[in-house]
């Protein structure tokens, strides 16, 4: 804040001059006391001048209404919305989100630093402040092929960007625990700044080592016991409620009067349908309060606690000198704000955004689907015995099981088996045009004919295809290639539905509502091909190539046994 602005702010705060805007007669939530207090909220430029009795050039009577700080999402991936940052802001600002802390490791795995730079540029000046945690693990493992590799010296190029806060989710916790040099270099680069964790199931002495390395949080907790263990070792607990992982209600018992300051809400991955139908951070507040959490605690976890953890000095409170990011509620039940203020300007009202979305040059993240000739593609799995290792779906979870099944053999190779609900699964390396394809099998999807394809395949985002016949799988790949990245459903060589994601193979340039409409058509097509109701077809595909989540996953390098952390053959030898 420059001197002129400070002089204006002090004159308004002291009542010597009229404020620019005064929200009068409100019930104002105080994050420091956990209480609501009656008063006027005076705004001067982008800041709050004070709470009390004020006169303003513009006055708005809020009798009977509540004013809270704007909500802050403490950990999320913009890419999961499938739209540009501007379109994302159009969706979440009316829901009360005025700031997010994004980890851009999805687009970084495709386009490296250029992908991060695109998101930073595209999110500049939005009425939803986008802060960034630089990705710690690109690629996530050595068991897959990503489009880039980011070492400490690469991250250093963006570390001083004003919206870069620290180091994003450290997924490679074995490297941390064993003190591997490359990981320690990244940790040293961000010493004294926030470092987010990602350590599902880590406990005991290994958790001690993880905390000792300077990891400050974890969002991968599934039980209250896990959450308590991290709080007890000094980590902040991020209570996650996303589209794929639903952990909030299970973690609530870990939130007590003593632990509350170190607990915060995060969405992680939130998909278009959920953003439109349920909301964003306000949905987490609603869920928590309905489950019995004190509204004051929920509000602190959605605002002040996040700002404190990420060291955002003027965010997270309705108090003098703080940024005027404010929500106005008619009640504390629906948690849908009547008004959203961003830096002293009305940004949304009655669920509608009041701002335009700028366009950003996205050339750096286009044309990212680079495949070798499809004519030479080999999708076969040679049979060296009667049984094959098959990935087993777990409904509603991103973890998978694994089983050994006798599959039909044709011309010396295993094939799909409808009787056992087993389909083909392939992952195509799409960054380097290497022609490398990992081939395996999947049980439990329900697919009876056709094929589904997607370039949204965490975390390396190669092209993943599930199908019954080789011909339809190739047709689905051709459609996704034609789109420049995206999703497709195919049967008998015909494209039933598709969605273009030309930016990194992850993002559309269309409005969120149109993306959701096309996703709806894709889901309908998948259901017509037999996909079971308990599975979100494309979300399920997205996590089948993530080799940091047990048990078996498929990458372009082959079938990964996550517990062993190595590639294993799909075909079991006759003697096994």
C-alpha positions in Angstrom: 0.0 0.0 0.0 1.5 3.3 -1.0 1.5 6.4 1.2 -1.4 8.2 -0.6 -3.6 5.1 -0.1 -2.6 4.8 3.5 -3.5 8.5 4.1 -6.9 7.9 2.5 -7.4 4.8 4.6 -6.5 6.4 7.8 -8.8 9.4 7.1 -11.7 7.1 6.5 -10.9 4.8 9.4 -10.8 7.7 11.9 -14.0 9.3 10.5 -12.3 12.4 9.2 -13.4 11.7 5.7 -16.3 9.7 4.2 -15.6 6.1 3.2 -16.0 5.1 -0.4 -18.6 2.4 0.5 -20.3 1.7 3.8 -22.2 -1.6 4.4 -24.5 -0.5 7.2 -26.1 -2.3 10.1 -24.6 -5.7 9.4 -23.8 -8.6 11.6 -20.0 -8.9 11.1 -18.1 -12.0 11.8 -14.9 -11.5 13.8 -12.4 -14.2 13.1 -10.3 -13.2 16.1 -13.1 -13.7 18.7 -15.3 -16.2 16.8 -18.3 -13.9 17.3 -20.6 -11.7 15.3 -20.8 -8.0 16.1 -23.2 -5.4 14.9 -21.8 -2.5 13.0 -21.1 -0.8 9.7 -18.2 -1.9 7.5 -16.4 1.0 5.9 -14.5 0.4 2.7 -11.8 2.7 1.3 -10.5 1.6 -2.1 -9.6 -2.0 -1.9 -9.3 -2.1 1.9 -11.5 -2.1 5.0 -11.2 1.1 6.9 -13.1 0.0 10.0 -16.1 -1.5 11.7 -18.3 0.8 13.8 -20.5 3.8 12.8 -19.5 5.3 9.5 -20.8 7.5 6.7 -19.9 6.8 3.1 -20.2 8.2 -0.4 -22.2 5.1 -1.1 -24.2 3.4 1.6 -26.0 0.0 1.6 -28.3 -1.1 4.4 -27.6 -4.7 5.4 -30.0 -5.0 8.4 -30.6 -8.6 9.1 -27.7 -9.8 6.9 -24.3 -11.2 7.8 -20.8 -10.2 6.6 -17.9 -12.6 6.6 -14.5 -12.7 5.0 -14.2 -14.1 1.5 -13.6 -17.9 1.4 -10.1 -19.2 0.5 -9.5 -22.6 -0.9 -6.2 -23.9 0.7 -5.3 -26.5 -1.9 -6.8 -27.1 -5.3 -6.0 -27.8 -9.0 -7.4 -25.3 -11.4 -7.1 -28.0 -14.1 -9.8 -30.2 -12.5 -12.4 -27.7 -13.4 -11.6 -28.4 -17.1 -11.9 -24.6 -17.9 -9.6 -21.6 -18.0 -8.9 -19.7 -14.8 -11.3 -16.9 -15.9 -14.2 -19.4 -16.4 -13.3 -21.0 -13.1 -13.6 -17.6 -11.4 -17.0 -17.0 -13.0 -18.2 -20.2 -11.4 -16.7 -19.9 -7.9 -16.8 -16.1 -7.1 -20.6 -16.1 -6.9 -20.2 -19.0 -4.5 -18.1 -16.9 -2.2 -14.5 -18.0 -3.1 -12.3 -14.9 -3.4 -8.9 -16.6 -3.3 -7.5 -20.1 -4.0 -4.1 -21.7 -3.5 -3.4 -23.7 -6.7 -0.9 -26.5 -7.3 -0.5 -26.5 -11.1 1.3 -29.8 -11.3 -1.3 -31.2 -13.8 -0.4 -28.7 -16.6 3.3 -28.7 -15.4 3.4 -32.5 -16.1 2.4 -31.7 -19.7 4.1 -28.4 -20.5 6.6 -27.7 -17.6 7.3 -24.1 -16.7 5.4 -22.9 -19.7 2.2 -24.5 -18.3 2.7 -22.8 -15.0 3.4 -19.5 -16.6 0.2 -19.8 -18.7 -1.9 -20.3 -15.6 -0.2 -17.4 -13.8 -0.8 -15.1 -16.7 -4.4 -16.3 -17.3 -5.3 -15.8 -13.6 -3.8 -12.3 -13.3 -6.3 -9.7 -12.2 -9.2 -12.0 -11.6 -11.7 -11.2 -8.8 -10.6 -14.5 -7.4 -6.9 -14.2 -6.3 -5.0 -17.2 -7.6 -1.9 -18.0 -5.5 0.5 -20.8 -6.6 2.4 -23.6 -4.9 5.1 -24.7 -7.3 4.9 -28.5 -8.1 7.4 -30.6 -6.2 7.0 -33.8 -8.2 7.1 -33.4 -12.0 7.0 -36.3 -12.9 5.5 -37.9 -9.8 7.5 -41.1 -10.2 10.0 -42.8 -12.5 7.4 -45.3 -13.5 5.7 -43.1 -16.1 6.6 -40.6 -18.8 5.6 -37.0 -18.3 5.9 -34.1 -20.7 8.4 -32.3 -18.5 10.9 -32.7 -15.6 11.2 -29.9 -13.0 14.2 -29.8 -10.7 15.1 -27.3 -8.0 16.9 -25.1 -10.5 13.8 -24.9 -12.7 11.5 -24.1 -9.8 13.9 -21.3 -8.8 13.0 -19.4 -12.0 9.5 -18.8 -10.6 10.1 -19.0 -6.9 10.1 -15.2 -6.5 6.9 -14.5 -8.5 4.6 -12.4 -6.2 1.9 -15.0 -6.3 4.1 -18.0 -5.7 3.8 -18.9 -2.0 5.8 -22.1 -1.6 6.2 -25.7 -2.6 3.3 -27.9 -3.6 2.2 -31.3 -2.4 5.3 -33.4 -1.8 4.0 -36.8 -3.1 7.4 -38.5 -3.2 7.5 -39.1 0.5 10.0 -42.0 0.3 12.5 -39.5 -1.2 11.9 -37.2 1.7 12.2 -39.9 4.4 15.4 -41.2 2.8 16.9 -37.8 2.3 17.4 -38.0 -1.4 19.5 -35.1 -2.7 17.2 -33.9 -5.4 14.2 -33.6 -3.1 16.2 -31.9 -0.3 17.3 -29.3 -2.9 13.7 -28.4 -3.5 12.9 -28.3 0.2 15.9 -26.0 0.8 14.8 -23.7 -2.0 11.5 -23.0 0.0 12.9 -23.1 3.5 10.9 -20.6 5.6 7.9 -20.8 3.2 4.9 -23.1 3.2 5.5 -26.6 2.0 2.5 -28.8 1.4 2.4 -32.5 2.1 0.8 -35.6 0.4 1.5 -38.7 2.4 -1.4 -41.1 2.6 -1.0 -43.8 5.2 2.4 -42.5 6.5 2.8 -43.0 10.2 5.2 -43.6 13.1 8.9 -42.8 12.6 8.4 -42.2 8.9 5.9 -39.4 9.7 8.4 -38.0 12.1 11.0 -37.8 9.3 8.5 -36.2 7.0 7.7 -33.5 9.5 11.4 -33.0 10.4 12.1 -32.2 6.7 9.9 -29.1 6.9 6.6 -30.4 5.5 3.9 -28.2 6.9 0.5 -29.8 6.0 -1.3 -32.8 4.6 -4.5 -33.1 2.6 -4.3 -36.9 2.0 -5.9 -38.0 5.3 -8.8 -40.4 5.2 -9.5 -40.9 8.9 -9.7 -38.9 12.0 -6.8 -40.9 13.4 -4.6 -40.0 10.5 -5.6 -36.3 10.9 -4.8 -36.4 14.6 -1.5 -38.0 14.0 -0.5 -35.2 11.7 -1.7 -32.5 14.0 0.2 -34.1 16.8 3.4 -33.8 14.8 2.9 -30.1 14.0 1.4 -30.4 10.6 -1.6 -28.4 9.5 -4.6 -30.6 8.7 -6.3 -29.9 5.3 -9.8 -31.3 5.4 -10.6 -32.2 1.8 -13.9 -32.6 0.1 -13.4 -32.9 -3.6 -15.2 -34.6 -6.5 -13.1 -37.8 -6.3 -12.1 -37.9 -2.6 -14.7 -37.2 0.1 -12.9 -37.0 3.5 -14.4 -34.0 5.3 -16.9 -35.7 7.5 -14.5 -38.5 8.5 -11.9 -35.9 9.6 -14.2 -33.6 11.6 -13.6 -35.4 14.9 -10.0 -34.2 14.6 -11.1 -30.6 14.9 -11.1 -29.5 18.5 -10.8 -26.2 20.3 -7.1 -26.9 20.6 -6.5 -28.0 17.0 -8.8 -25.6 15.3 -6.2 -23.0 14.4 -4.3 -25.6 12.4 -7.3 -26.9 10.5 -8.4 -25.6 7.1 -10.7 -26.5 4.2 -9.5 -27.6 0.8 -11.3 -28.9 -2.3 -8.3 -30.5 -4.2 -10.2 -31.6 -7.3 -13.6 -30.2 -8.0 -15.3 -31.0 -11.3 -17.8 -28.9 -13.4 -21.0 -30.6 -12.3 -20.1 -30.3 -8.6 -19.1 -26.6 -9.0 -22.4 -25.8 -10.6 -24.7 -27.9 -8.5 -23.1 -28.0 -5.1 -20.7 -25.0 -4.9 -17.1 -24.6 -4.0 -15.7 -23.8 -0.5 -19.2 -22.8 0.6 -20.2 -26.5 0.0 -17.6 -27.6 2.5 -18.8 -25.0 5.1 -22.4 -26.2 4.6 -21.4 -29.9 5.0 -19.4 -29.2 8.2 -22.1 -27.1 9.8 -24.8 -29.6 9.0 -22.6 -32.3 10.6 -22.4 -30.3 13.8 -19.3 -28.1 13.5 -19.8 -24.7 15.0 -20.5 -22.1 12.3 -17.8 -19.8 13.7 -15.3 -22.7 13.5 -16.3 -23.5 9.9 -15.9 -19.8 9.0 -12.4 -19.6 10.6 -11.3 -22.7 8.7 -12.5 -21.3 5.4 -10.9 -17.9 5.9 -8.5 -16.8 8.6 -6.8 -20.2 9.2 -6.0 -20.5 5.5 -4.6 -17.0 5.3 -2.4 -17.6 8.4 -1.0 -20.8 7.1 0.0 -19.3 3.8 1.2 -16.0 5.4 -1.2 -13.8 3.5 -1.1 -10.8 5.7 -4.1 -8.8 4.6 -6.5 -11.6 3.8 -8.9 -13.7 5.8 -10.5 -11.2 8.2 -13.1 -8.4 8.3 -10.8 -5.9 10.1 -9.2 -2.5 9.7 -6.4 -2.6 7.1 -7.4 -5.9 5.6 -8.3 -6.4 2.0 -12.0 -5.8 1.3 -12.8 -9.4 0.2 -16.3 -9.8 1.8 -19.3 -12.0 1.6 -22.9 -10.9 2.5 -25.3 -13.7 3.5 -29.0 -13.5 4.1 -28.8 -16.6 6.3 -26.2 -19.0 7.7 -27.9 -22.1 6.4 -27.7 -22.1 2.6 -24.2 -20.6 2.6 -24.9 -19.0 -0.8 -23.8 -15.4 -0.6 -26.2 -12.6 -1.8 -23.2 -10.5 -2.6 -19.5 -11.0 -3.1 -17.0 -8.1 -2.7 -13.5 -8.3 -4.0 -11.0 -5.5 -3.2 -13.9 -3.2 -2.4 -15.8 -3.8 -5.7 -19.0 -5.8 -6.0 -17.9 -8.9 -8.0 -21.1 -11.0 -7.8 -24.7 -10.7 -6.7 -27.5 -13.2 -6.4 -25.3 -16.0 -7.7 -24.3 -14.1 -10.9 -20.8 -12.8 -11.7 -20.4 -9.1 -12.4 -17.2 -9.2 -14.3 -15.9 -10.1 -17.7 -13.3 -12.8 -18.5 -10.2 -11.8 -20.4 -8.6 -14.0 -23.0 -5.0 -15.1 -22.6 -2.6 -16.3 -25.3 -2.5 -20.1 -24.8 -0.1 -21.0 -27.6 2.4 -22.5 -25.2 0.0 -25.1 -24.0 -1.6 -26.1 -27.3 -0.8 -29.1 -29.6 0.3 -31.3 -26.7 -1.0 -34.6 -28.2 2.0 -36.1 -30.0 1.4 -39.7 -31.0 3.4 -42.0 -33.3 1.6 -43.6 -36.2 -1.5 -45.4 -35.0 -1.1 -48.0 -37.8 1.8 -49.5 -36.0 0.1 -49.4 -32.5 0.4 -52.6 -30.6 -2.3 -53.1 -28.0 -1.7 -56.8 -27.5 -0.8 -58.5 -24.2 1.0 -61.8 -25.0 -0.1 -64.7 -22.9 2.7 -66.6 -21.2 0.2 -68.6 -19.1 -3.5 -68.9 -18.4 -3.7 -66.0 -16.0 -3.2 -62.2 -16.2 -2.9 -59.5 -13.6 -6.1 -57.4 -13.7 -6.7 -54.0 -12.1 -9.8 -54.2 -9.9 -12.0 -51.1 -9.5 -13.1 -50.0 -6.0 -16.4 -48.0 -6.4 -16.1 -44.4 -5.2 -12.4 -44.7 -4.5 -9.2 -43.7 -6.4 -7.4 -46.7 -4.9 -7.7 -49.9 -6.8 -7.4 -53.6 -6.1 -5.8 -56.3 -8.1 -6.6 -59.8 -9.1 -5.2 -62.7 -11.1 -7.7 -64.0 -13.6 -7.8 -66.6 -16.4 -8.7 -64.7 -19.5 -9.5 -65.9 -23.0 -6.5 -66.2 -25.3 -6.7 -65.4 -29.1 -3.7 -65.8 -31.3 -1.4 -66.1 -28.4 -2.7 -62.9 -26.7 -5.1 -62.2 -23.9 -8.5 -60.6 -24.8 -11.3 -58.9 -23.0 -13.9 -61.1 -21.2 -17.4 -59.8 -20.9 -18.4 -62.7 -18.6 -15.9 -61.5 -16.0 -16.5 -57.7 -16.7 -12.9 -57.4 -17.9 -12.0 -54.9 -20.6 -8.8 -53.8 -22.2 -6.9 -50.8 -20.8 -4.1 -49.0 -22.5 -2.0 -45.9 -21.8 -0.4 -44.1 -24.7 2.6 -41.9 -24.3 1.5 -38.6 -25.8 4.2 -36.1 -25.0 7.2 -37.3 -27.1 5.6 -39.3 -29.9 7.6 -42.4 -28.8 4.9 -44.9 -29.8 5.1 -46.5 -26.3 1.9 -48.1 -25.1 1.3 -49.7 -21.8 -1.4 -52.5 -22.2 -3.4 -54.3 -19.5 -6.8 -55.2 -18.3 -9.5 -53.7 -16.0 -12.3 -55.3 -14.1 -15.5 -53.8 -12.8 -16.2 -50.9 -15.1 -19.2 -52.5 -16.8 -18.3 -51.5 -20.3 -19.9 -54.0 -22.7 -19.0 -52.5 -26.1 -17.1 -49.5 -27.5 -14.3 -47.5 -25.9 -13.6 -44.5 -23.7 -10.5 -42.3 -24.1 -9.1 -39.3 -22.2 -6.0 -37.2 -22.0 -6.9 -36.3 -18.4 -4.9 -39.1 -16.8 -3.2 -38.2 -13.5 -0.5 -37.2 -13.1 1.6 -37.5 -16.3 -1.6 -37.0 -18.4 -0.8 -39.5 -21.1 -3.7 -40.8 -23.2 -5.7 -43.5 -21.4 -8.2 -45.8 -23.2 -10.6 -48.5 -21.9 -12.4 -50.6 -24.5 -13.7 -53.9 -25.6 -12.3 -54.0 -29.1 -9.1 -52.9 -30.6 -10.9 -51.1 -33.5 -13.0 -49.0 -31.2 -10.0 -48.1 -29.0 -8.1 -46.9 -32.0 -11.1 -44.9 -33.2 -11.3 -43.2 -29.7 -7.6 -42.4 -29.9 -8.1 -40.8 -33.3 -10.9 -38.6 -32.0 -8.9 -37.4 -29.1 -6.0 -36.7 -31.3 -8.2 -34.8 -33.7 -9.5 -32.7 -30.8 -6.0 -31.8 -29.7 -6.7 -33.5 -26.3 -10.0 -34.3 -24.6 -12.5 -37.0 -23.9 -14.3 -39.3 -26.3 -16.8 -42.2 -26.3 -16.9 -44.5 -29.3 -18.9 -47.5 -30.4 -18.7 -49.5 -33.7 -16.3 -46.9 -35.0 -18.7 -44.0 -34.4 -18.0 -41.1 -32.1 -21.0 -40.9 -29.7 -19.8 -37.9 -27.7 -16.7 -35.9 -27.1 -15.2 -32.9 -25.4 -12.3 -30.9 -26.7 -9.6 -29.9 -24.2 -7.1 -28.2 -26.4 -5.1 -26.5 -23.6 -2.7 -29.1 -22.4 -5.2 -31.8 -23.1 -6.7 -30.6 -19.8 -8.7 -27.4 -20.3 -11.5 -26.2 -22.5 -11.9 -22.7 -23.8 -15.7 -22.9 -23.5 -17.9 -21.7 -20.7 -18.2 -24.0 -17.7 -21.9 -24.6 -18.4 -21.1 -25.8 -22.0 -18.3 -28.0 -20.7 -20.8 -29.6 -18.2 -23.4 -30.1 -21.0 -20.9 -32.0 -23.1 -19.7 -34.0 -20.1 -23.3 -34.9 -19.5 -23.5 -36.2 -23.1 -20.3 -38.2 -22.6 -21.6 -39.7 -19.4 -24.9 -40.7 -21.1 -22.9 -42.3 -23.9 -20.8 -44.2 -21.4 -23.9 -45.5 -19.6 -25.3 -46.6 -23.0 -22.2 -48.7 -23.4 -22.7 -50.4 -20.1 -20.6 -48.4 -17.6 -22.0 -49.0 -14.1 -23.8 -46.2 -12.2 -21.4 -46.4 -9.3 -18.6 -45.2 -11.5 -18.0 -41.7 -12.9 -16.7 -43.0 -16.2 -14.1 -40.4 -17.0 -13.1 -39.6 -13.4 -12.5 -43.3 -13.0 -10.3 -43.4 -16.1 -8.4 -40.3 -14.8 -6.9 -42.1 -11.8 -6.1 -45.5 -13.3 -2.7 -44.3 -14.3 -1.7 -42.6 -11.0 1.2 -44.7 -9.7 1.4 -43.2 -6.2 -2.1 -44.5 -5.2 -2.3 -48.3 -4.5 -2.6 -51.0 -5.5 -2.2 -51.6 -9.3 -2.0 -48.8 -11.9 -1.2 -48.7 -15.6 1.2 -46.2 -17.2 2.9 -46.0 -20.6 5.7 -48.1 -19.1 3.4 -50.9 -18.0 1.6 -52.3 -15.0 2.7 -50.7 -11.8 2.6 -52.5 -8.4 2.4 -49.4 -6.2 3.2 -51.4 -3.0 6.4 -52.7 -4.6 6.9 -49.5 -6.5 8.0 -51.3 -9.7 6.7 -52.5 -13.1 5.3 -56.0 -13.1 4.3 -58.2 -16.0 0.6 -58.4 -16.9 0.9 -62.0 -17.9 1.7 -64.6 -15.3 4.1 -67.3 -16.4 2.7 -70.8 -16.5 4.6 -71.8 -13.4 3.3 -68.9 -11.3 
